[in-house]
Amino acid sequence: MPIVRVEMFPRRTHEQKAALAKAITDVMVEIAETPREAIHVIIQDIPKDHWAQGGVLASEV
């Protein structure tokens, strides 16, 4: 049961997330030779004030 986690800022639409989940699943089926029904894709929106790089919150950039 492969689990693919995607963490990103929350600005993508439902349609974009659905397309991303399908594309990731298709690649896992093709390259990793994993059965489609065994693949889990978890998309987590991380608010910019919960994400920092180099000690600076993304909400401050």
C-alpha positions as a Markdown table, in Angstrom:
| # | Residue | x | y | z |
|---|---|---|---|---|
| 1 | Met | 0.0 | 0.0 | 0.0 |
| 2 | Pro | 2.1 | 3.0 | -1.2 |
| 3 | Ile | 1.2 | 6.3 | 0.4 |
| 4 | Val | 2.2 | 9.5 | -1.5 |
| 5 | Arg | 2.0 | 12.7 | 0.6 |
| 6 | Val | 1.8 | 16.1 | -1.0 |
| 7 | Glu | 2.1 | 19.2 | 1.2 |
| 8 | Met | 1.4 | 22.5 | -0.4 |
| 9 | Phe | -0.1 | 26.0 | 0.2 |
| 10 | Pro | -3.9 | 26.0 | 0.0 |
| 11 | Arg | -4.6 | 27.7 | -3.3 |
| 12 | Arg | -5.4 | 24.8 | -5.6 |
| 13 | Thr | -9.0 | 24.0 | -6.6 |
| 14 | His | -10.8 | 20.8 | -6.1 |
| 15 | Glu | -10.3 | 20.0 | -9.8 |
| 16 | Gln | -6.6 | 20.6 | -9.6 |
| 17 | Lys | -6.2 | 18.3 | -6.6 |
| 18 | Ala | -8.3 | 15.6 | -8.4 |
| 19 | Ala | -6.0 | 15.9 | -11.5 |
| 20 | Leu | -2.9 | 15.8 | -9.3 |
| 21 | Ala | -4.1 | 12.7 | -7.5 |
| 22 | Lys | -4.9 | 11.0 | -10.8 |
| 23 | Ala | -1.5 | 11.9 | -12.3 |
| 24 | Ile | 0.4 | 10.7 | -9.2 |
| 25 | Thr | -1.6 | 7.4 | -9.2 |
| 26 | Asp | -1.0 | 6.9 | -13.0 |
| 27 | Val | 2.8 | 7.4 | -12.5 |
| 28 | Met | 2.9 | 5.0 | -9.6 |
| 29 | Val | 1.0 | 2.4 | -11.6 |
| 30 | Glu | 3.3 | 2.8 | -14.6 |
| 31 | Ile | 6.7 | 3.2 | -12.9 |
| 32 | Ala | 6.4 | 1.4 | -9.6 |
| 33 | Glu | 4.1 | -1.3 | -11.1 |
| 34 | Thr | 1.7 | -0.9 | -8.2 |
| 35 | Pro | -2.0 | -1.9 | -8.5 |
| 36 | Arg | -4.1 | 1.3 | -8.8 |
| 37 | Glu | -6.4 | 0.3 | -6.0 |
| 38 | Ala | -3.5 | 0.0 | -3.6 |
| 39 | Ile | -2.2 | 3.6 | -4.0 |
| 40 | His | -3.2 | 6.3 | -1.5 |
| 41 | Val | -2.5 | 10.0 | -2.2 |
| 42 | Ile | -2.9 | 12.4 | 0.7 |
| 43 | Ile | -3.0 | 16.1 | -0.2 |
| 44 | Gln | -2.5 | 18.4 | 2.8 |
| 45 | Asp | -2.9 | 22.1 | 2.6 |
| 46 | Ile | -0.5 | 23.9 | 4.9 |
| 47 | Pro | -1.3 | 27.5 | 5.7 |
| 48 | Lys | 1.5 | 29.9 | 4.9 |
| 49 | Asp | 1.7 | 30.9 | 8.6 |
| 50 | His | 2.5 | 27.3 | 9.4 |
| 51 | Trp | 5.4 | 27.0 | 6.9 |
| 52 | Ala | 8.8 | 28.6 | 7.3 |
| 53 | Gln | 11.9 | 28.5 | 5.3 |
| 54 | Gly | 15.2 | 29.9 | 6.5 |
| 55 | Gly | 13.5 | 31.0 | 9.7 |
| 56 | Val | 10.9 | 33.2 | 7.9 |
| 57 | Leu | 7.3 | 32.3 | 7.7 |
| 58 | Ala | 6.0 | 32.0 | 4.2 |
| 59 | Ser | 3.2 | 34.4 | 5.1 |
| 60 | Glu | 5.8 | 37.1 | 5.7 |
| 61 | Val | 7.4 | 36.8 | 2.3 |
